[in-house]
């Protein structure tokens, strides 16, 4: 029984083998029928027959014959044993079930070199090329980065398609067959161009803006930001195949190398952050960390270029590049967090935007390289746009802060300039006042010198003429008396004349003495209470004896008229004014001294009915440079010093003196003295002298 079971099992196995061999010998390829209205068909790999481990030098015709001679397994990603850098052929049959010819785009997968051979009606094979390493001029479809070819499928006829794939850089060939309607593909390209056009437009606007600011202001941070945006633009142009379409399409290997430009993006941005936020000052330790990350990024870029140039091992480079980028982004995130924690508004704006961009970049890299979701690239782009918006907002705030600071500095400068201007004006005024004062002092010294010269000349003139002449006359009269040559009448006349000349000479000497003492500042004013009525009476009594013109002298000063003044000075003033009045009053005239109280002053008036003066003569009085002396009514002589002494002494007693006179109507000489005065006890005041009125 057991033996029979074994024999039956062997027969069954033999039968299965025969049936399997028979099935292989009668193999027919599967046919994918296009019979729905869908515009996109995916997962066609189950209809793809793989021809691998064949000579890569075989032609398409030889591959066609080979596919008919021997059955090959259908494609299965799980069970695939494809070798790296190998040449792999595939075959698929498509059947258009529609009544009219249709055009479809066949996507073969992301491979370096792709050759698609389509069997025509006449039995020939038409070649269509694609692949990332195929020059753009040789490609069948020149838009997009996918490996696409255009198929024309005839109605109700199967179309055999042979696909040759080759990879470089230790990469495994990949089949990912899909059918896409040309309209769907065109819409996808239009959407890509629209989004990337807006994105690149924003980037380049910021590039030009930052470059302009850098050129105008010589501010390096804006140059670093423009470099960061430029590198970003180059990378995304490469990723979306725009650089190949418009610039480097016929240099696919060079275009592929643009991938490594992304390694320079983090260093450029970190350098911008370092210089713009001046973290060397606010965070010196983390500034050194950022500088180290910049150097690591540059080193990685150089290593990637060297490895790519000598090995072309793209899988290893991609692995190294992605993980290095992620490590650098994470380290940059840590630095940005530290900058954010400084709590400075501008630093927070920029670090917040940068952290947002870093997060989106990490998410995008994870979606693309770990989950194979190519749309993850848009996460990175959206994050970058948000970073630019935050940058612009922060830049606007920074400009506002700088403008406020500049305006404050400008206001401070204006205030300082105004202050300096006021100070300068004050200094100029002080200088002008000093110059004026100095000029006045010089002018005063000049006038004083002129006055002293005039005084000197005047004194010499008085001494040589007015004093010498009376002395000579006295000497002659005394000689005549000594010789006894005169009779009694003549002697009497000579005695009278001698007395008159002695009085004149004495008065002259007194005036000269007082004047000299004034000029040498030897006269001090000693205020005391004096009775003007009695003082005037004493002076009039002295003039009664020498009154040969029989002039009436009246003392009209009220009794008990007291003033605060220097008695000797007032005595000289009264004596000179009365002498002057007697000189210009004719015989039998009248000279009266009046007194009255005006406010706090006592006013003394010496009035005569003599020859008077005109306005020109009045204006010449009391002035040293214009003073004059004219003979009296009896041809009396004078020196002209009397009125000057009166003026000086009245001023020293803090009073005033003036004259009222008309021609042939007499004159009034009036001076004032203070009735009361607050004096400091035990400290007699010495008053200075005024020469202003004498000029």
C-alpha positions in Angstrom: 0.0 0.0 0.0 2.8 2.5 0.8 4.6 1.6 -2.3 1.5 2.3 -4.4 1.3 5.8 -2.7 4.9 6.6 -3.6 4.4 5.5 -7.2 1.3 7.7 -7.5 3.0 10.7 -6.0 5.9 10.4 -8.5 3.5 10.2 -11.4 1.7 13.3 -10.2 5.0 15.2 -9.9 6.0 14.1 -13.4 2.7 15.2 -14.8 3.1 18.7 -13.1 6.5 19.1 -14.6 5.3 18.2 -18.1 2.4 20.6 -17.8 4.7 23.4 -16.6 7.2 22.8 -19.5 4.3 22.8 -21.9 3.0 26.0 -20.5 6.4 27.7 -20.9 6.8 26.6 -24.4 3.4 28.2 -25.2 4.1 31.5 -23.3 2.2 34.6 -24.3 2.9 38.0 -22.8 0.2 39.7 -20.8 -1.6 42.6 -22.5 -2.7 45.7 -20.6 -6.0 46.9 -22.1 -6.8 50.6 -21.9 -10.6 50.6 -21.9 -11.7 53.2 -19.3 -12.0 57.0 -19.5 -9.3 57.5 -16.8 -6.6 60.0 -17.6 -3.9 58.4 -15.5 -3.0 54.7 -15.1 -0.6 53.5 -12.4 0.9 50.2 -11.3 1.5 48.7 -14.7 4.6 46.8 -13.5 2.5 43.6 -13.1 2.2 43.6 -16.9 5.9 44.2 -17.4 8.2 41.3 -18.4 11.8 41.7 -17.2 14.8 40.7 -19.4 17.8 41.0 -17.1 21.3 39.5 -17.1 21.6 40.0 -20.8 24.4 41.5 -22.8 24.1 45.2 -22.7 25.5 45.4 -26.2 22.4 43.6 -27.7 20.3 45.6 -30.0 16.6 46.1 -29.7 15.9 43.7 -32.5 17.9 41.0 -30.8 16.1 41.7 -27.5 12.8 41.3 -29.4 13.8 37.9 -30.7 15.1 36.9 -27.4 11.8 37.8 -25.7 10.0 35.5 -28.1 12.3 32.5 -27.6 12.2 32.3 -23.9 9.9 33.3 -21.2 11.1 35.8 -18.6 9.6 36.6 -15.1 7.3 39.5 -14.6 8.5 42.4 -12.6 8.2 42.2 -8.8 10.0 44.8 -6.6 10.1 42.4 -3.8 11.6 39.5 -5.7 13.8 41.6 -7.9 17.4 40.5 -8.2 18.6 43.4 -10.4 22.2 44.3 -10.1 23.6 47.8 -9.6 24.8 49.6 -12.7 23.4 46.8 -14.8 21.5 47.1 -18.1 17.9 45.9 -17.8 15.3 45.4 -20.5 11.6 45.3 -20.0 8.7 44.5 -22.3 5.1 45.5 -22.0 2.1 45.2 -24.4 -0.6 47.9 -24.4 -4.0 47.6 -26.2 -6.0 50.6 -27.1 -9.7 49.5 -26.9 -11.1 52.8 -28.2 -12.2 53.4 -31.7 -9.7 56.1 -32.4 -6.0 56.7 -31.9 -4.9 58.0 -28.5 -1.7 59.6 -27.3 -0.3 58.7 -23.9 2.8 59.6 -21.9 4.6 56.6 -20.6 6.5 57.1 -17.3 9.3 54.5 -16.9 10.7 55.5 -13.6 13.6 57.7 -12.3 16.6 56.3 -14.1 19.7 57.8 -15.6 19.4 56.4 -19.2 16.1 55.2 -20.7 15.6 54.0 -24.3 12.0 53.1 -25.3 11.5 51.1 -28.5 8.0 51.0 -29.9 7.0 48.3 -32.5 5.5 49.9 -35.6 3.0 48.4 -38.1 5.8 47.6 -40.6 7.7 45.7 -37.9 10.3 48.3 -37.3 11.2 49.7 -33.9 11.1 53.5 -33.2 13.4 54.9 -30.6 12.5 57.4 -27.9 15.0 58.5 -25.2 14.6 59.8 -21.7 16.4 59.8 -18.3 18.1 62.2 -16.1 21.5 61.7 -17.7 20.2 62.0 -21.3 20.9 65.3 -23.0 17.9 67.5 -23.3 18.2 67.7 -27.1 17.9 63.9 -27.4 14.9 63.6 -25.2 11.4 62.8 -26.5 9.7 64.9 -23.8 11.7 68.0 -22.7 9.5 69.2 -19.9 9.7 68.0 -16.3 12.3 65.8 -14.6 10.4 62.5 -15.1 11.5 59.9 -17.6 8.7 60.3 -20.1 8.1 59.3 -23.7 5.1 60.0 -25.9 3.1 56.9 -27.3 0.7 56.9 -30.2 -1.6 53.9 -29.7 -3.7 52.7 -32.6 -7.3 51.6 -32.0 -7.9 47.9 -31.2 -4.2 47.0 -31.9 -1.7 45.8 -29.3 1.6 47.8 -29.2 4.8 46.1 -28.1 7.1 48.4 -26.1 10.7 47.5 -25.2 12.4 49.5 -22.4 16.1 49.7 -21.8 17.3 51.1 -18.5 20.8 51.8 -17.3 21.9 53.4 -14.0 25.1 55.0 -12.9 26.7 55.7 -9.5 26.0 52.2 -8.0 22.2 52.7 -8.4 19.8 49.9 -9.0 17.5 50.2 -12.1 13.9 50.9 -11.2 10.8 50.3 -13.2 7.7 52.3 -12.3 5.5 52.2 -15.3 2.6 54.6 -15.5 0.4 56.0 -18.2 -0.6 59.7 -18.1 -2.8 61.6 -20.5 -0.9 64.5 -22.1 -3.5 67.1 -20.8 -3.0 65.9 -17.3 0.8 66.2 -17.7 0.5 69.7 -19.3 -1.7 70.9 -16.4 0.9 69.5 -14.0 3.7 71.4 -15.8 1.6 74.6 -15.9 1.0 74.2 -12.1 4.7 73.7 -11.6 5.7 76.7 -13.7 3.1 78.9 -11.9 4.1 77.9 -8.4 7.9 77.9 -9.2 7.6 81.2 -11.1 6.0 82.9 -8.1 8.5 81.3 -5.8 11.5 82.2 -7.9 10.1 85.7 -8.4 9.9 86.2 -4.7 13.4 84.9 -4.3 14.9 87.1 -7.0 13.1 90.2 -5.8 14.7 89.6 -2.4 18.0 88.8 -4.0 18.0 92.1 -6.0 16.7 94.0 -3.0 19.3 92.6 -0.6 22.1 93.1 -3.2 21.0 96.7 -3.7 21.1 97.4 0.0 24.5 95.7 0.3 25.9 97.8 -2.5 24.5 101.1 -1.3 25.0 100.7 2.5 28.2 98.5 2.3 26.4 96.3 4.8 27.7 92.7 4.6 24.7 90.9 6.2 22.6 91.8 3.2 25.2 90.3 0.9 25.1 87.1 2.9 21.3 87.0 2.7 21.4 87.5 -1.1 23.9 84.7 -1.4 21.7 82.4 0.7 18.7 83.2 -1.5 20.7 82.7 -4.7 21.9 79.2 -3.6 18.3 78.4 -2.6 17.1 79.5 -6.0 19.8 77.3 -7.8 18.8 74.3 -5.7 15.1 74.5 -6.4 15.7 75.2 -10.1 17.7 72.0 -10.2 15.1 70.0 -8.2 12.2 71.0 -10.4 14.3 70.4 -13.5 14.1 74.1 -14.5 17.9 74.4 -14.8 18.0 71.5 -17.2 15.1 72.9 -19.3 16.5 76.4 -19.7 20.3 76.2 -19.0 22.1 73.0 -18.6 20.0 70.5 -20.5 22.8 69.3 -22.7 25.2 69.0 -19.7 23.3 66.5 -17.6 26.2 65.5 -15.4 26.9 69.1 -14.6 23.3 69.7 -13.9 23.2 66.7 -11.5 26.1 68.3 -9.5 23.8 71.3 -8.7 22.3 69.0 -6.1 25.2 69.5 -3.8 24.7 73.3 -3.8 22.1 72.7 -1.1 25.1 71.9 1.3 26.0 75.6 1.1 22.6 76.9 2.0 22.8 76.5 5.9 26.4 78.0 6.1 25.3 81.0 4.1 22.2 81.6 6.3 24.1 81.1 9.5 26.7 83.6 8.3 23.9 86.0 7.6 22.4 85.5 11.1 25.9 85.9 12.7 26.6 89.2 11.1 23.0 90.6 11.0 22.2 89.9 14.7 25.8 90.5 15.8 25.7 87.3 18.0 29.4 87.6 18.5 28.5 90.4 21.0 25.3 89.0 22.5 26.1 85.2 22.4 29.9 84.8 22.0 29.9 81.1 22.8 27.1 80.3 20.3 28.7 82.5 17.8 31.7 80.2 17.9 29.3 77.2 17.5 27.7 78.8 14.5 31.1 79.5 13.0 32.0 75.8 13.5 28.8 74.7 11.7 29.6 77.0 8.8 33.1 75.4 8.5 31.6 71.9 8.7 29.1 72.7 6.0 31.8 74.1 3.7 33.9 71.0 4.4 31.0 68.6 3.6 30.4 70.5 0.3 34.1 70.1 -0.7 34.1 66.4 0.2 30.9 65.8 -1.7 32.3 67.4 -4.8 35.5 65.4 -4.5 33.7 62.1 -4.0 31.3 62.8 -6.9 34.2 63.7 -9.2 36.2 60.5 -8.5 33.7 57.8 -7.7 30.3 58.9 -9.1 28.8 56.9 -6.2 25.5 58.9 -6.1 23.8 56.6 -3.6 26.5 57.0 -1.0 26.7 60.7 -1.7 23.0 61.1 -1.4 23.0 59.2 1.9 25.9 61.3 3.2 24.4 64.6 1.9 21.0 64.0 3.4 22.2 63.0 6.9 24.8 65.7 7.0 22.1 68.3 6.0 19.8 67.0 8.7 22.5 67.1 11.3 23.5 70.6 10.4 19.8 71.8 10.4 19.3 70.3 13.8 22.4 72.0 15.1 21.3 75.2 13.5 18.0 74.8 15.3 19.7 74.7 18.6 21.7 77.9 17.8 18.5 79.6 16.7 16.7 78.7 20.0 19.6 80.3 21.9 19.2 83.4 19.8 15.5 83.4 20.3 16.0 83.3 24.1 17.9 86.6 24.1 14.5 88.3 24.2 15.6 90.9 21.7 12.8 91.8 19.4 14.8 91.8 16.1 16.6 88.6 17.2 13.3 86.9 17.9 11.8 87.9 14.5 14.7 86.4 12.6 15.3 83.4 14.7 11.5 82.6 14.7 11.4 82.7 10.9 14.6 80.7 10.6 13.4 78.0 13.0 10.2 77.8 11.0 12.2 77.3 7.8 14.4 74.7 9.4 11.4 72.7 10.7 9.8 72.7 7.2 13.2 71.6 5.7 13.5 68.7 8.1 9.9 67.6 7.4 10.4 67.9 3.7 13.6 65.9 3.7 11.9 63.2 5.8 9.0 63.0 3.4 11.1 62.9 0.3 13.9 60.5 1.3 12.2 58.3 3.8 8.6 58.1 2.7 9.4 58.8 -1.0 6.8 61.5 -1.1 8.2 64.0 -3.7 5.6 66.6 -2.8 7.5 67.1 0.5 9.7 69.6 -1.4 6.8 72.1 -1.2 7.0 72.0 2.6 10.5 73.3 2.3 9.5 76.0 -0.2 6.5 77.2 1.9 8.7 77.3 5.0 11.2 79.4 3.0 8.5 81.8 1.9 7.3 82.2 5.5 10.9 82.8 6.5 11.2 85.6 3.9 7.9 87.1 5.1 9.1 87.0 8.7 12.4 88.4 7.6 10.7 91.3 5.8 8.6 92.0 8.9 11.6 91.9 11.1 13.6 94.0 8.6 10.8 96.5 8.6 10.8 96.6 12.3 14.6 96.8 12.3 14.4 99.7 9.8 11.8 101.3 12.1 14.1 100.9 15.1 17.1 102.2 13.1 15.0 105.1 11.8 13.9 105.9 15.3 17.4 105.7 16.5 18.7 107.8 13.6 15.9 110.3 14.2 16.8 110.5 17.9 20.5 110.9 17.0 19.5 113.6 14.5 17.4 115.4 17.0 20.2 115.2 19.5 22.6 116.5 16.9 20.2 119.3 16.0 19.8 120.1 19.7 23.5 120.0 20.2 24.0 122.1 17.1 21.5 124.6 18.4 23.1 124.5 21.8 26.5 125.0 20.1 25.1 127.8 18.0 23.7 129.5 21.1 27.0 129.0 22.8 28.8 130.3 19.8 26.4 133.3 19.6 27.0 133.9 23.3 30.7 133.6 22.8 30.5 136.0 19.9 28.4 138.4 21.9 30.8 138.2 24.8 33.7 138.6 22.4 32.0 141.6 20.8 31.3 143.0 24.2 34.9 142.4 25.2 36.0 144.0 21.9 33.6 146.9 22.5 34.7 147.2 26.1 38.4 147.0 25.1 37.8 149.5 22.3 36.0 151.8 24.8 38.8 151.4 27.2 41.3 152.2 24.5 39.2 155.1 23.4 38.9 156.2 27.0 42.6 155.9 27.4 43.1 157.8 24.2 40.7 160.5 25.4 42.4 160.5 28.8 45.8 160.9 27.1 44.4 163.7 25.0 42.9 165.2 28.0 46.1 165.0 30.0 48.0 166.5 27.1 45.4 169.3 26.9 45.6 169.7 30.7 49.4 169.8 30.5 49.2 172.5 27.7 46.5 174.3 29.7 48.5 174.3 32.9 51.6 175.5 31.1 49.6 178.2 29.5 48.1 179.3 32.8 51.4 179.1 34.6 53.2 181.0 31.9 50.6 183.6 31.3 47.8 183.9 33.8 50.0 183.3 36.8 53.2 185.0 35.6 51.5 188.2 34.5 50.0 189.1 37.9 53.2 188.3 39.6 55.1 190.5 37.2 52.6 193.3 37.8 52.9 192.8 41.6 56.7 193.0 41.3 56.6 196.3 39.4 54.1 197.8 41.8 56.2 196.8 44.8 59.3 198.3 43.3 57.5 201.6 42.6 56.3 201.7 46.3 59.8 200.9 47.5 61.4 203.7 45.5 58.8 206.2 46.8 57.9 207.4 43.3 54.1 207.5 43.9 51.9 209.9 45.7 49.2 208.9 48.2 46.4 208.6 45.7 48.5 206.5 43.4 49.7 204.4 46.4 46.0 203.9 47.4 45.1 202.8 43.9 48.1 200.5 43.8 47.2 199.0 47.2 43.7 198.3 45.9 45.0 196.9 42.7 47.5 194.7 44.6 44.8 193.4 46.8 42.6 192.5 43.8 45.5 190.8 42.0 46.5 188.8 45.1 42.9 187.6 45.5 42.8 186.6 41.8 46.2 184.9 42.1 45.1 183.1 45.3 41.9 182.0 43.6 43.9 180.8 40.6 46.3 178.9 42.7 43.5 177.3 44.6 41.8 176.2 41.4 45.1 174.9 40.1 45.7 173.0 43.3 42.2 171.4 43.3 42.4 170.6 39.6 45.8 168.9 40.0 44.5 166.9 43.0 41.5 165.8 41.0 43.7 164.6 38.1 46.0 162.7 40.5 42.9 161.2 42.1 44.0 162.6 45.5 40.6 164.1 46.3 38.1 161.9 48.2 34.5 162.8 49.0 33.6 163.0 52.7 29.8 163.3 53.1 28.5 165.3 56.0 25.5 167.3 56.9 26.1 171.0 55.9 23.9 174.1 56.2 23.8 175.7 52.8 22.3 178.9 54.2 25.3 179.5 56.5 27.8 178.3 53.9 26.5 180.8 51.2 26.5 183.6 53.8 30.2 182.9 54.6 31.1 183.1 50.9 29.1 186.3 50.3 30.7 187.9 53.3 34.2 187.3 51.7 33.1 188.8 48.4 31.7 192.0 50.0 35.2 193.4 50.7 36.3 193.1 47.1 33.0 194.1 45.5 34.4 197.3 43.7 31.5 197.1 41.1 28.9 197.8 43.8 27.0 194.7 42.9 24.2 193.7 45.2 24.7 190.2 46.8 21.6 188.4 48.1 21.4 185.1 50.1 17.9 183.8 49.3 18.6 180.3 50.5 16.1 179.3 53.2 17.4 178.8 56.6 18.0 175.2 57.8 18.6 174.1 54.3 20.7 171.0 55.0 22.4 168.7 52.5 24.6 165.6 52.6 27.8 166.6 50.8 31.6 167.4 51.1 31.7 170.9 52.7 35.0 172.0 51.1 33.9 170.9 47.6 30.6 172.7 47.9 32.4 175.7 49.2 34.7 175.7 46.1 31.6 175.3 43.8 29.7 178.2 45.4 32.7 180.5 45.5 33.5 179.8 41.8 29.9 180.3 40.6 29.6 183.6 42.6 32.9 184.8 41.3 31.9 183.9 37.8 28.5 185.8 38.3 30.3 188.9 39.6 32.7 188.8 36.7 30.0 189.1 34.1 27.6 191.4 36.0 27.9 195.1 35.3 28.2 197.8 38.0 25.2 198.2 40.3 24.0 194.8 39.2 22.5 192.1 41.3 23.7 188.5 42.1 21.5 186.4 44.2 21.8 182.8 45.5 18.4 181.0 45.6 17.6 177.7 47.2 14.7 175.3 47.0 13.8 171.7 47.8 13.0 169.4 44.8 12.1 165.9 45.9 15.0 164.5 47.7 17.4 167.1 46.4 18.4 170.6 47.5 18.7 172.9 44.5 21.1 175.9 44.7 20.8 178.6 42.0 23.3 181.4 41.4 21.5 184.0 39.4 22.8 187.2 37.9 21.5 190.0 35.6 24.7 190.2 33.6 25.5 189.9 29.9 24.3 186.3 29.6 25.3 183.8 26.9 23.9 182.5 23.6 23.2 178.8 23.0 26.6 178.2 21.4 28.5 179.6 24.4 26.3 177.5 26.8 27.0 174.3 24.9 30.8 175.0 25.3 30.6 175.1 29.1 31.8 172.3 31.3 33.8 170.7 28.5 37.6 170.5 28.8 38.2 170.4 25.1 35.8 173.3 24.2 36.1 175.4 27.3 36.8 179.1 26.9 37.4 182.2 29.0 36.4 185.7 28.1 36.9 189.0 30.0 34.3 190.3 32.4 32.4 193.5 32.3 35.4 195.2 34.0 37.8 193.3 31.8 38.4 190.7 34.5 40.4 187.8 33.4 39.8 184.1 34.0 41.4 180.7 33.4 38.3 178.7 32.5 39.1 176.1 35.2 36.4 177.3 37.7 33.4 175.7 35.9 35.3 172.5 35.2 36.0 172.2 39.0 32.4 172.9 39.7 31.3 170.1 37.4 33.8 167.6 38.9 32.9 168.5 42.5 29.1 168.4 42.0 29.4 165.0 40.3 31.5 163.7 43.2 28.7 164.7 45.5 26.2 162.8 43.4 24.5 165.9 42.1 24.1 167.6 38.8 24.9 171.1 37.4 23.4 172.9 34.5 23.0 176.5 33.2 20.2 178.7 31.9 21.1 181.8 30.0 20.1 184.2 27.3 22.1 186.9 25.7 21.9 190.2 27.6 19.4 188.7 30.0 21.7 187.2 32.7 22.5 183.6 33.6 21.4 181.0 36.1 23.9 178.3 37.3 22.0 175.6 39.1 23.4 172.6 40.9 21.8 170.0 43.1 22.8 168.1 46.3 21.2 165.2 48.1 19.3 166.0 51.2 19.7 162.5 52.7 22.0 159.6 52.1 22.5 156.2 53.7 26.1 156.0 54.7 28.0 152.9 56.0 29.5 153.7 59.4 33.2 153.7 59.9 33.9 153.2 56.1 34.1 156.5 54.3 33.6 156.0 50.6 36.0 157.2 48.1 34.4 157.9 44.8 35.9 157.5 41.4 36.2 160.3 38.9 34.2 160.7 35.7 35.8 162.0 32.6 33.0 161.2 30.2 31.3 164.6 30.6 34.7 166.3 30.1 35.3 164.8 26.7 
